[in-house]
């Protein structure tokens, strides 16, 4: 299982900045080392274990970029159009019937290999055919409309690098090399708990004072999108010993434990106490809104992250704490979140030294500039505020005021998960 050091912090001091907390976590996580081989069709979303060096150049042979006529640049008309004898034709997937001779042109189609002796292609719409000869205009540059072998990727180039979370385009590149399988890091095993006597799982009987658990299902879906092997361990009741025993049991079988709820300071919030009873606490509060109470601990060498119970706070802190932790455990290269500049169509005040995330929709302003509209309500328990918006505006620690017309940074939900 992954290992962390047993550093502890005083919890009565100021809240920890987000970036500092993320660095703290990432520095103490050891990536999973197990490697497995998967079929290319199953490689999307997996973390590549080793560099893939191009086993052949792309394209593997010099070919025509257009439908047209291939000639030698030595024969290009300089000042006026010139007629060339047609020596044959070459289609994609076939080779030229013979080498080119001086003064000849050959009919060629997109993707077909260039005939020996030819290095330039005229587009078919730029020429005319008369009596079995093709008339080529003057002025075309040597090498035009030709894709040289290795133009895209040269032989031996590290085309895919270890730590890359494979995307469809990466899978396509591996297929272009003729590969049928790839070595990837084994999926990390993540145990997911919810906590709280007020929660029941969908499909179970719900008492009047209870609600259906939504966070657990949201978090499991987000983890799967990050390529994790997810284990649903249900709902823990609000008892310190129950929480501690469940965490101890999960620690020996998983690379990461993720809980939601029970990390605040209330008398019935037992995750923090359960972590301290089962292992050690590394950090607790973060300077983030929505969020703040986020626990991280070590139980039997396995890291635990406890997220807030409010769904919006759980979503936001997952993105900024769990996501980088999962990437670090998976051996994946960290991918910084880069907010897109948009224009604020709202006013907002916030405290200094705290990072805040505002739920917004995007629209195009009258002048064509993309602008962000704030969701009308701010509660961290409003699932509708995640469902009915496009993403989050990120307000850094030093920002205290946003005014309409000001440029702000926008993070789409697609970029976050």
N, C-alpha and C positions, 0 to 999 in steps of 0.2 A: 504494500500500500504506500501511498505518497507520504512523505515525511515533512514535518514542520518543526522548527525550533520552538522552545517553550518560553518565548518572550512574553512579558506581561506589562500592562500599563496601568497607571493610576486613573481611575474613572471619574474622579471628582473634578478634574481639570477641564480645560476647554475641549470642545468637540474637535475630532481629527479632520483635517481637510481631505477631500475626496482623493486627490492625486496621491497624497501621502499614504492614505490607507491602502490604495491599490498597489503602490510600490512595496509597502510592507508585506502585503499578502503574496505578491508575485515573487519577491525575493526569498520567501520561505517555502515555496512550493517546489517539489522535485517532480519533473515530468515522468509520466509513465514510460517505461522502456520497452514493453512487450510490442512486438511487431507481428503482423499477420499479412498474408497475401490475399487480395480480393480480386474478383473478376472486374474488368474495366467497367462493365455496366453497373456495378455496385459501388464504385469508387466516389461518386459525388458526395461531398460533405465530409469525407474522411481526411485525416491529416497525413500527408505524404511523409514517409519515414526516411527516404533517401533521395538525393538528387537524381533526376532523370536526365541523362546526357543524350543528346539527339543521336540516334543510331543511324540516321540518314539525313541528308539535307532536305529542306523544304523550300520550294518544290524540289522533288528528287531529280528532275531534269528540266532543261530550259524549254519553255513552251510559249505558245501564243496567248496573249491576253485578250484577243478579240477574234471575231470572224473576219477573215480578209485574205491578203495575199502576201506570201513571204518572199523576200528577195535578199540579195547580198548588199550591204551598205556601199560596196565598191561600185555598184551599178545604179545608185540612186540618181534620178534626174536632177540636174543642178539648176537649170534655168527654165525649162519648158517640159510639158508632159511628154512621156515616152511610152511606146508600146512594147510589151514583153510577151514572148511566147510562153504559153502555159505548159508546164512539164508534168503536171499531175495534181493530186490532191491528197491531203492528209487529215484524217478525222481524229477526234479525241479517242484515245485508247488504241491507236494504231501508229505505226512508224511510217515515215516517208518512203515512197517506192524506190527512190534513188537519190543520190546526192544532187545538189543544185549545180547547174552549169552557168557560167557567165552569161548575162543577158536573158536569163529565164526567171519566171515567177512561178510560185506554186500556190494553189488554193489551199488554205489552212483554216482550221476552226479552233474556237476557244479551248484551251487546255491541251491541244495536240502538240507533240514534241516538234521542235524546230528541225527542219531538214538540214542535213550536213551542208555547210556552205552558205546558209541563210542566217541573218542576224537582225532583220528588221521586218515589220509587218505593216502593210497598209490596211486601214479599215475598209471594209467592203463598200461602205457608203461614200467613200472618197474617190472611188475609181469607176471606170466603165469598161465593159467587155464588148469588144467588136471583132466579129469574125474569128473567134477562137483565140484572140489575143486580149490582153488586159492593158488598158492605158492608165499609167500611174502618173499622178501630178508631181510637180517639182516642189522642193522645200521641206520634205520630211527629214527629221533628224535620224542619224544612225542609231539603231537599237530601239527605236520607237515600238511600243505595243508588244514588248517581249518581257517575259518574266524569267530572269536567269535562275539556274539551279542554285539553291541555297540563299536566294534573295530574302526569304522570310527568316529562316533559321539555318545556320551552318552546321555541318557535321561536327559532333562532339560538344556543341554548345549546351551549357546547363539550362535546358529549356524549362524545367519544373524543379523547384528547389524544396529541399526538406523543410518541413514546418508549414508548407502551404496547405491551407484548407481547400481541398479541391472543389472547383466550380464546374459547371457544364462546359465552359470553354476550355478548361484544363483537361477535362476528359476527352474533348474533341482533339486537342493537340496530341495526347497520348495515342489516340486512335489513328491519327495521321502518321504516326511513327510505326504503326502496325502492331502496337503493344496490345496484349489481351488481358494483362493483369498488372497490378501495382502493389508494392509493399507499403503498407500504411500502419500507423500507430493503432494499437488496440483501443477500442472505444473505452473511455473511462466509465466506471460504474458509479452512479450517483443514487443515493437513497434520499427519498423525499418524504418529509412528514409535514402535516399540519398540526397545530396545537389548539386546544380550546374546548371546553365542555359545551360551548354554544354551537359547535359545528357538527353536522352530519354529512355523510357522503350522498351525492345524488342517487336516488333510487331507494334510500332508506327512509324510514318513518321520521318525520320532523315534528318535534314538539312546538308548542306556540312560542316558546322563548328561544328557539334554535333557528339556525339558518343553514342553507346548503353551502358546503365548502367549495369555493371557486378558485382560490389561490393555488391549491395543490395542482389542479389541472392546468392552469395557466403556466405555472413553473415547469411542469413536466413537458408541456408542449415546447416551451422555450429551450429547455435542455436538449430535447430531441433535435431541434433545429441546429443546435451546436454540435450534433453528432454523438451525444452521450447515450449510454445504455442506462435507462432509467428504471428505478424500482420504486413502486408505489407502496409505501409502508403505512399508509392510512393516517388516522388522526390520533394524536396523543392527548390523553386527558390531563387536566390541570393538577397534576401531582408531581412534586419534585422527584420522588424516588422512581415513579413510573417513567418520567422523562429521562432521568439519568440512566436507568437500566436499558431503555430502548436505544439510547445513543451509544452506550457501550457495545451492545450487541451488533448494531449496524456498523460500527467502526471497523470491525475485523473483516468485513466482507465487501467494503466499498472504498473507492478512492476519494469520495467527497460525500458529506452529509449536508443536506439542505433542509432547513425548517422554515416555517412561516408562522408568525404570531408568537406571543409570549416572551418578547425580548425587551419590553419596556420596564418600568419600575413599579408596576402595580403589585399588590399582594398575591394576585393569581397569575402573574407572569413568571413562569418557572424555567424557561429555557436557559436564561443566563445562569441561574442557580444550578440547573441540571448539568450544564457544561462544566461549571466549577467543581461539581461533585464527581463527575465522570472523568474529567481531564483538567485542562487549564484554559483560561480565557486570554486571548491575545489582544483583541480590541473590542470596543463596544459602540460608542456613539460616533457618528459621522456628521460633519457640517453640511448636510444636504437636505433639501426640501423638495418634494415629500420624501420622507425617509427617516433620518436621524437615528432611531435605535436599530443598529445593525451589529450583531454579535459575530465574532469569529473566534473559534477555539480549536484546541487539539485534543482529540480523544483517541488514545491508543495509537498515536502517530498519524491519524487520519484527520484532515481538516474539516471543520464544521462551519457553516455560515448560517446564521439565524436572521431572517428577514422580517420586517414589520408585518403586521396582520392586515393593515389596510391595503386593498389591492393595487391602488396606484403607487403607493410607497413601495410595495413589494416589487412591482414592475420596474420602477425607476432604479431601485437599489440592485435588482438583479442585473440590469444592464451595466451598471458601473462597478459592481463588486463581483458578482458571480461570473459574468461573462469573461472578464480577464483572468479569473481564477481557473475557469474551465480551459481556456486557451493555454494557460501556463501548464496545467496538469497534462494536457493533451500533446504538449510539445509543439504547439502551433505558434507561428509568429504572431505577436501582438499587432492588432490592426487598430490604430487610433481612430476614434470617431471624429470625423471632420464636419463640423456644422456648416450648412450652406447659408450664405448671407441672404436674408429676406428683409423686407421692410415691415416694421411693427405697425399694426393698425389698432393698437391698444396702448393704454397707459398702465404702469405697474410700479409699485414700490416694494423694496425688499431690504433686508438687513445686510450690512456689510459682513464679510468673512464667512458667508454661507453661499453655497451654490444652489441655485433653484432652477426647477424645470416647470415650464408653463405649457399646458396642453393647448394646442392651436389647430386651426384649419388654415389651409392656404387658398388664396384666390388671386386672380390677376386684377391689378388696379386699373383705373381708367387710362393711365399712361403706359400700361403694359408691364409694369414692375410687379413681381410676385410679392404679396404681402401676407402677413400672418394675422389671423383673427383669434382672439383668446376665447376659449370655451367659457360660457357665461357663469359657471359655478366652479369652485375651487376644492371641494372636499376630497380628501385622499381616499375616501371609501366609495367614490362614484365610478363604478365600472363603465357607465355610459360615457364618461369623459375620455376613456381610452378607445371605446368602440366608435364613437362619433367624431373623432378627430384624426388628423393626418400625421401628427407627430408632436415633438417637444421643442420649445425654444429654450436654449441653454443660456442662463444668466450667470456669469462668473462671479467669483467671490468679491471682487471689487466693485461690481455694479450695485447701485442703490436705487436707481430710477430709470425707467423706460418711458419714453414719450412717443406719441404717434409720429411716424415718419422716420424714426431712428432705425438704423440697420441692426439686426440681431441675428444670432446663429440658430439655424433650424436643423433638427435631426429627425428624419423621417423614421417611422416605425420599421420600414423595410430595411433601413441601414442598421437598426439596433438589434434585430432578431433574424 
